[in-house]
Every structure is written in C-alpha cells, then in structure tokens.
C-alpha cells in the first residue's frame, strides 16, 4: 500500500436537514454514474510567492482533510417526483433542490487551515455540468456559492466546474488587496450512493459525503508531481509482481510470461493517456506536459481514491477506464467466457466487476491482460506473409507494437489491419487516443 501520508480517503454519515429529514441506512445499488473524465480544467501556472508556497505541504492538506472529516454532515434539500409509466405503474423518485458543499481553505500567509460551507442550487449545478461537457465558457460563474451567513465575506469563484474535482478560488471580499492569500485544499461533497462502489462507503440509503482534494492551478507543484510519479510507479510495479508470481502466460506471445512482453513504462503512459483530455492535449503549448502532470497531482493528493469515481458515459471506470464486459463476461448462449477474468483465470482477478475495475493494482493487472488478449486477437489470424511483414515493421519501428496495443486497448482487436500491418484510421476516437499516447510517450516522464 502507498504510505498513509499520500492517501486521503474518508467517508461519513449524512443527515438530511432543511426540509424532509431522512434516516439513512445502507443499500447495495451499483449504478455507473454519468460523469465525464475529470481532465478538463485549464492549466495556469501558480501565482503565489515562494514564501507562501512554504505552507503548501502534504501536512497542511492532511490537516484540511481531518477538519472536513470531523465537521458535521452536509445538509441537503430534495423534492419527490412521481412519474406514471406507460404500463400504468407509478414510480417515485427524489432529486436535489439544494445541497451543501464544504471547502477546506489554507491561509498562505499564516498557514492556518479553516472550513467554509456554502449552498449550491441544483439547477445551476446541472447547467455548469452541461457547460463543462460542451467545453463552453461559463460567463455566470456557475454554480454560485451561497452562504447562510449574510455577513460572510469569503466568496468563491468557479474557475472550472467538475463536481468534486472543480477548480475553485476563494478570497475575502473585505480585503481585495489580499486576493491571492487563500486557496482551496479540499472539499466535502455530497454524492448519491450510486457513485460509491464499495459498500462500506455507502453510509446512507440515498446519499453520502466524500472528501477529495480537487486539482487547481495553485496545487500544480513539482513535489506533488514527483509524488504522483512515485505512487504510479509503485502501483504498476505491484501489478507486474503479482502477475509474475502467478506465472500468467501471454496469449499474444506464446511461451512468454505476459509481463515479459511489455514494459512498465508503456502501461504508465497508457494510464495517463486514459485520464488526459484529447481535445486539450492537442491544443496545449507544452505537448501536454501540464495536463499529464495534473493526473499525477491528483494521484499524489488523493492516493488510490484519485480515480475511483471517474466514470465514462459508456460505463468505463477506474484509472484504466475498463468496460464492464471487457473485465468479465460469459456469453449467455455459448457459455464461453470472453472477459479478462475468464480468459486469465490464473491471474485471480477480483470477481466483482465494479470493485475489480477500481481496485488500483487489480485494475492495472487487468489493463496488462487486456493489452495481451486484444493483441493476441489481432495477431491470431495472421498469414505467414503477414507475419513476416509485421516482423519487418517491428524491426524498423520498434515502438509500433505499443501503438498497436494502444489502438486495440481503446477500440478492440479490429483496429489492427494485418493485410497492411497498419493501425486502422477509420475511428476518430482511436486515432486521437493513439496520438495522445504518442505525445505522452515523447514526454519521457519515467526515464
């Protein structure tokens, strides 16, 4: 496990106040939420002074997490909706009207840490989510942060909204000359239980608090990037060690252990590729360096929970963004196992589809096996002449096999064309994914 100073994960009991009061119990409902990748915050260089940065340490961030942990549960107001189905059956659902958010704030001049609590209007949250998904400007600073205290002078600015990973600034409006004195180093955020795969994190029937360190430009520090690399190095190394100890054999390269067919650096670069926004990296002026570093910073400040809640619209989840059927699937007609769990039983992967994809080491093991199985599928039907052509291409272009791995990982075995020994360029998503991977590979972050 990663050292405890690098892990920040807590969970809490939620009591619903202000309106209907809810007594929360536990429930076991696993639903993939419709969250987009959390890799869309604009990167801006820190503008604090070196003296102020002295207070921006892991210890202070940990202090902020402890204070959020020990503060009262977040409050919320929700409404009940009744909907009549075509079958004539009526179903009842609830949704937020307003909910609280609590911020942990660091005073860069004194080193003091304190909390500020605000209300968010759910209509504004939904509008902000739409703006984020569409890459539009947010002219109204949505959602707006409203305090119950009419004398509150600390005001929050939404630089980029992305739920619990939003880039937020905070300032004391009574002291405009000290605009850069305070920074957000954590938040307590209210989520529906559908977002929590681990039953132990579901503290109530409907909602639970989570604590997270959101990325912001001020947290873009070299020491956090370095720690993020160390954490990723450790996770990947553990995954490789487990696969080696279990003697898991390759399907793409017979007679070889799967971990002897690819390098750890390739796996790290692919994981970074999965969590880096394709549109922004192609427009970046530094070949995506700061965008990739942001992924590492989130790992450094949140540990194994950094990408636990990262879900795509299609159902992919976790650091490696693995699809449910890619992880585990048995054809109901043929009874043939086609998921990674079934194809590599000797790997002893976690059987639970949802937990298996977010347990970091298990998920990385799965990614390694997906590279292998998809590559094996792509190479399986090669003719002798096609195999010769591929072998020659690999000699001339030694990085080519990893580009094929990237393509088939993103889009399946059909993305490799054996007749021409090339990557199929007909799917824009896969083309962009391979392009992202090549840009990140050229950053040489792990040399």
Secondary structure as UniProt FT lines:
FT   HELIX           4..6
FT   STRAND          11..12
FT   HELIX           50..53
FT   TURN            54..55
FT   HELIX           58..70
FT   STRAND          76..84
FT   TURN            86..87
FT   STRAND          90..107
FT   TURN            108..110
FT   STRAND          113..121
FT   HELIX           122..133
FT   TURN            134..135
FT   TURN            139..140
FT   TURN            150..151
FT   STRAND          154..160
FT   HELIX           163..165
FT   STRAND          167..172
FT   TURN            173..174
FT   HELIX           176..178
FT   TURN            179..180
FT   STRAND          182..192
FT   HELIX           193..195
FT   HELIX           199..201
FT   STRAND          207..212
FT   HELIX           217..219
FT   HELIX           222..245
FT   TURN            246..247
FT   TURN            254..255
FT   HELIX           258..260
FT   HELIX           264..274
FT   HELIX           278..283
FT   TURN            287..288
FT   HELIX           289..302
FT   HELIX           303..305
FT   TURN            306..309
FT   TURN            313..314
FT   TURN            318..321
FT   HELIX           324..327
FT   TURN            332..334
FT   HELIX           340..343
FT   HELIX           345..347
FT   HELIX           353..358
FT   HELIX           360..380
FT   HELIX           384..396
FT   TURN            398..399
FT   HELIX           400..411
FT   HELIX           413..415
FT   STRAND          416..417
FT   TURN            418..421
FT   STRAND          422..423
FT   HELIX           428..442
FT   TURN            445..446
//
